[in-house]
């Protein structure tokens, strides 16, 4: 999986805006919906989408590892995607 620094920065930027109550409601809603999938995902290891764990991608059915991202920041990045295709 290719790492895109812009997506990482946007996620952390939005997470920071949220901490200061400056994040728009649409992004908050998107993040909450995404997090609901991540909250029970078997790839999750604490706060991380673990690259040491794998699940079948929902579309390709191929065994796919987690991305290694901090979930709370990743769900805040509008253009980021779940590595196993849940969102």
N, C-alpha and C positions, 0 to 999 in steps of 0.2 A: 504494500500500500504506500503510495506516494504521499509525503507530508507536505501540506501547503501552509506555509507560515502565515499567509493572510487569514486563513480560516482560524488558525490558533489565536492570532492576535484579536480577531473580531469576537471570538468567544470570550476571551479574558476581558476585553474591553466592555462587552455587554454585561458580563458578570460584575464588573466593577461599577458600572452605571446602576445596576440593580441594588448594589449595597448602599448606594447613596439615594435610592428611590428616584432615579432619573431615567429608568428604562421604560420604554413605551409598553402599553398593555398588550399589544399584539405579540411582541417578542416574548413577554412574560408568559402569555398563554401557550405559545408555540413550545417554549422551553418546558413548561409544566406537562404538556401532552407527551413530549419526547421522553422526559424523565420518568413518566409513568411506565414506559416500556423498559427503560434501563433499570428501574428500581428492582425488578424481579428477574432480570436477565442473568443467566448462568455464566456469562463471560465476565460479568462484573466482579471485581475483587476490591472490596472497600470503595474507594472513591475513583478507581481506575477501571477503564475498559481494558481488561488484561490481554496482552498479546500472548500470554502463556496458556490461554484457554481458547477453545474453538467451538463453534456451532455451525450447523448447516445454514448457508445463506437462504433466505426465504424465496428468492427467485431462481438462483442458479443451482441450488441444492448442493453446492460445493462447500466442503469444510473450510471455514473462514475464521482466522484468529481475530481477537479484539485489536483495537487500533493503538492502545497504550495511552489514550487521552484521559485527562481528568474530566469525568462525566459532567460535573456541574458547569464547566466552561464550554464543553463541546455542544451541549444541548442549547446553548445561548447563541451559537453561530448559525445564522440563517442559512448559509449555503453548505453547511456540513451535512454529512450523511452517516447513518448508522452502518458500521462495517458488515453487519449481517442483513441489512435491508429492512429493518423494522420501521425506520422513518427516513 
